[in-house]
Amino acid sequence: MTDVAETKHDRIARRQVDKFEARRTQLATDALHTLAELGYARTSLRDIAQNSTFSLGVMHYYFADKRDLVTQAVRQYEAVCVTRYDEVVARATGADQLRDEFVEMFFDTLAEDAALHRLWYDLRNQSLFDESFRADVLEIDGHREAMVWRVVSRYAELRGAQVVSAPGPAYTLLDGIFHRALLHHLTGRSEDVATLRTELPNVMDYLVDGPQ
């Protein structure tokens, strides 16, 4: 009877944890667009509550503070982004297909989700000044780096080539292009964005060495 009772207790505890995490996920998703529109510094939990169906008290119950909510929201969005690129890698049967679909995804998400990407860079910049952000930012950045490495490695494999860069520099190069393209997009400099889009395939080729 004791073992059965403990098993039931464990199941109930797990369900409670699952419900708590599910609600955190829902709240963070609802908060994303407010955060993306106003940025980290100009957004309070009260602002987020006013733009959602949840009260400020509920926000405080599920999140320790604004930092907790922001990092949760960014984590969720970045997980979706990584999945999109992994799907490109999974369905590619040739190097040209992978490169072209990666470039298309790269610039499409930049335009469609510009405010959300801006929020990520805002959070990353905050971590330079606020130590409490750094562990989360480094973890998210690590996921992004691993995603880029999967793309570049698979591209090299499909070309029968080798990657000429380590994961960190490869990610830094592509992330730098994305950041610059995002800035030009937000500034309305469409011609500069188009130039970067034209050059990105060449950058992909620069990262690998082998048969075309």
C-alpha positions in Angstrom: 0.0 0.0 0.0 2.9 2.4 0.8 4.5 1.8 -2.6 1.1 2.4 -4.3 0.5 5.5 -2.3 3.9 6.9 -3.1 3.4 6.2 -6.8 0.1 8.1 -6.8 1.8 10.9 -5.0 4.6 11.0 -7.6 2.1 11.1 -10.4 0.1 13.9 -8.8 3.3 15.9 -8.2 4.4 15.4 -11.9 1.0 16.6 -13.1 1.3 19.7 -10.9 4.7 20.4 -12.3 3.5 19.8 -15.9 0.6 22.2 -15.4 2.9 24.8 -13.8 5.3 24.6 -16.8 2.5 24.6 -19.3 1.1 27.8 -17.8 4.6 29.4 -17.8 4.9 28.5 -21.5 1.5 30.1 -22.2 2.3 33.3 -20.3 5.7 33.6 -22.0 4.2 33.1 -25.4 1.6 35.8 -24.7 4.3 38.2 -23.5 6.6 37.8 -26.5 5.0 40.4 -28.7 4.8 43.0 -26.0 8.4 42.4 -25.1 9.5 42.5 -28.7 7.6 45.7 -29.4 8.9 47.7 -26.4 12.2 45.9 -25.6 13.5 44.7 -22.3 14.3 48.0 -20.6 11.0 49.6 -21.4 8.7 46.7 -20.5 7.5 45.8 -17.0 5.5 42.9 -15.8 2.6 45.3 -15.4 2.9 46.3 -19.1 2.8 42.6 -20.1 -0.2 41.9 -17.9 -2.1 44.9 -19.4 -1.6 43.4 -22.8 -2.7 39.9 -21.9 -5.7 38.2 -20.3 -3.7 37.5 -17.1 -3.4 39.7 -14.1 -0.1 41.1 -12.6 -0.6 38.7 -9.7 -0.6 35.7 -12.0 2.6 37.0 -13.6 4.3 37.2 -10.3 3.1 33.8 -9.3 4.6 32.0 -12.3 7.7 34.2 -12.8 10.2 35.3 -10.2 10.8 38.6 -12.0 10.9 40.2 -15.4 14.3 38.5 -16.2 12.7 35.1 -15.6 9.8 35.9 -18.0 12.0 37.4 -20.7 14.5 34.5 -20.8 11.6 32.0 -20.8 10.0 33.8 -23.7 13.2 34.0 -25.7 14.1 30.3 -25.0 10.7 29.3 -26.5 11.0 31.4 -29.6 14.6 30.3 -30.2 13.5 26.6 -29.9 11.0 27.2 -32.7 13.7 28.8 -34.9 16.1 26.0 -34.4 13.4 23.5 -35.3 12.8 25.3 -38.6 16.4 25.1 -39.6 16.6 21.5 -38.6 13.7 20.7 -40.9 15.7 22.3 -43.8 18.6 20.1 -43.0 16.5 17.0 -42.7 14.8 17.3 -46.1 17.8 18.4 -48.1 19.0 15.8 -50.6 21.6 18.0 -52.3 24.0 20.7 -51.4 22.4 23.4 -53.6 19.0 22.6 -52.1 20.3 22.9 -48.6 22.2 26.1 -49.2 19.3 27.8 -51.1 16.7 26.8 -48.5 18.9 27.9 -45.7 19.4 31.3 -47.3 15.7 31.6 -47.9 14.8 30.7 -44.3 17.6 33.0 -43.0 16.1 36.1 -44.6 12.5 35.2 -44.5 12.5 34.8 -40.7 14.6 38.0 -40.4 11.8 39.9 -42.1 8.8 38.1 -40.6 10.0 38.0 -37.0 12.3 41.1 -36.9 10.9 42.3 -33.6 11.4 38.9 -31.9 15.0 38.7 -33.2 15.5 42.2 -31.9 14.4 41.1 -28.5 17.1 38.3 -28.6 19.9 40.8 -29.4 18.5 43.1 -26.7 18.7 40.3 -24.2 22.2 39.4 -25.3 23.3 43.0 -24.9 21.8 43.2 -21.5 23.9 40.3 -20.4 27.0 42.4 -21.0 25.9 44.6 -18.1 23.7 42.3 -16.0 25.5 39.2 -14.8 22.2 37.5 -14.0 21.4 37.1 -17.7 24.7 35.6 -18.7 24.2 31.9 -18.0 20.8 31.9 -19.9 22.2 33.9 -22.8 25.2 31.6 -23.1 22.9 28.5 -23.1 20.6 30.0 -25.8 23.6 31.1 -27.8 25.0 27.6 -27.6 21.8 26.2 -29.1 22.0 28.6 -31.9 25.7 27.7 -32.5 24.9 24.0 -32.6 22.1 24.7 -35.1 24.4 26.6 -37.4 27.0 23.8 -37.1 24.4 21.2 -38.1 23.6 23.2 -41.2 27.2 23.9 -42.2 28.3 20.3 -41.5 25.5 18.8 -43.6 26.2 21.3 -46.4 29.8 20.2 -46.4 28.8 16.5 -46.3 26.5 16.9 -49.3 29.2 18.6 -51.3 31.8 16.0 -50.4 33.8 18.7 -48.7 35.1 19.5 -45.2 34.2 22.4 -43.0 37.2 24.8 -42.7 36.0 26.5 -39.5 35.3 25.4 -35.9 31.7 25.7 -34.8 32.2 29.0 -32.8 33.8 31.0 -35.7 31.2 29.6 -38.2 28.4 30.7 -35.9 30.0 34.1 -35.2 30.3 34.8 -39.0 26.7 33.9 -39.8 25.3 35.5 -36.7 27.2 38.7 -37.6 25.6 38.7 -41.1 22.2 38.2 -39.5 22.6 41.0 -37.0 23.8 43.4 -39.7 20.9 42.4 -42.0 18.4 42.9 -39.2 19.8 46.3 -38.5 19.5 47.3 -42.2 16.0 45.8 -42.3 14.8 47.8 -39.3 16.4 50.9 -40.8 14.5 50.4 -44.1 17.7 49.8 -46.1 16.3 47.1 -48.3 19.1 47.3 -50.9 21.7 46.5 -48.3 19.6 43.5 -47.1 19.4 42.3 -50.7 23.2 42.6 -51.1 23.7 40.5 -48.0 21.2 37.9 -49.3 23.1 37.7 -52.5 26.4 37.2 -50.7 25.3 34.6 -48.2 25.7 31.6 -50.5 29.3 32.7 -51.1 29.8 32.8 -47.3 28.4 29.3 -47.1 31.0 28.2 -49.7 33.7 30.0 -47.8 33.1 27.8 -44.8 33.7 24.6 -46.6 36.5 23.3 -48.8 36.0 20.7 -51.5 34.2 19.9 -54.8 31.6 22.3 -56.0 
